[in-house]
């Protein structure tokens, strides 16, 4: 697991908290904690993994569509 670190400049705690929340969300920490909290049936696990794979494919396809050749 990665270490998440945020530096506070000029005692600007509000800005540091926004940056921390963004980093935690992008890292997927809350999502992993939520998944570990409750049991997931094997069929639900397979469906979720398939949905995630399709989402990654759509994102990759949209990135490739607008990339210069």
C-alpha positions as CSV (number, residue, x, y, z in Angstrom):
1,X,0.0,0.0,0.0
2,X,1.2,3.5,-0.8
3,X,2.0,6.1,1.8
4,X,-0.3,9.1,1.3
5,X,1.4,12.3,2.4
6,X,0.2,15.9,2.3
7,X,2.4,18.9,3.2
8,X,0.7,21.9,4.9
9,X,2.0,25.3,3.8
10,X,1.3,28.6,5.7
11,X,-1.0,26.8,8.2
12,X,-3.6,26.3,5.4
13,X,-5.2,23.3,6.9
14,X,-8.4,23.5,4.7
15,X,-6.4,23.3,1.5
16,X,-4.4,20.4,2.9
17,X,-7.6,18.5,3.9
18,X,-9.0,18.9,0.3
19,X,-5.8,17.6,-1.2
20,X,-5.8,14.6,1.3
21,X,-9.4,13.8,0.5
22,X,-8.7,13.9,-3.3
23,X,-5.6,11.6,-2.9
24,X,-7.5,9.1,-0.7
25,X,-10.3,9.0,-3.2
26,X,-8.0,8.6,-6.2
27,X,-6.1,5.8,-4.3
28,X,-9.3,3.9,-3.8
29,X,-8.7,3.5,0.0
30,X,-12.3,4.0,1.0
31,X,-13.6,1.7,-1.7
32,X,-11.2,-1.1,-0.5
33,X,-12.3,-0.6,3.1
34,X,-16.0,-0.7,2.2
35,X,-15.4,-3.9,0.2
36,X,-13.7,-5.6,3.1
37,X,-16.4,-4.6,5.6
38,X,-19.0,-7.0,4.3
39,X,-19.0,-10.4,2.7
40,X,-19.4,-10.5,-1.0
41,X,-20.9,-13.5,-2.7
42,X,-18.7,-15.1,-5.4
43,X,-21.3,-14.4,-8.1
44,X,-21.4,-10.7,-7.0
45,X,-17.6,-10.6,-7.0
46,X,-17.5,-11.9,-10.6
47,X,-20.2,-9.4,-11.7
48,X,-18.3,-6.5,-10.1
49,X,-15.0,-7.5,-11.6
50,X,-16.6,-7.8,-15.0
51,X,-18.2,-4.3,-14.6
52,X,-14.9,-2.8,-13.6
53,X,-13.1,-4.4,-16.6
54,X,-15.8,-3.0,-19.0
55,X,-15.4,0.4,-17.5
56,X,-11.6,0.3,-17.9
57,X,-12.1,-0.8,-21.5
58,X,-14.5,2.1,-22.2
59,X,-12.1,4.6,-20.7
60,X,-9.2,3.2,-22.7
61,X,-11.2,3.3,-25.9
62,X,-12.2,6.9,-25.3
63,X,-8.6,7.9,-24.7
64,X,-7.4,6.1,-27.8
65,X,-10.2,7.7,-29.9
66,X,-8.9,11.3,-29.3
67,X,-5.2,10.5,-29.3
68,X,-3.1,11.9,-32.2
69,X,-1.6,9.5,-34.7
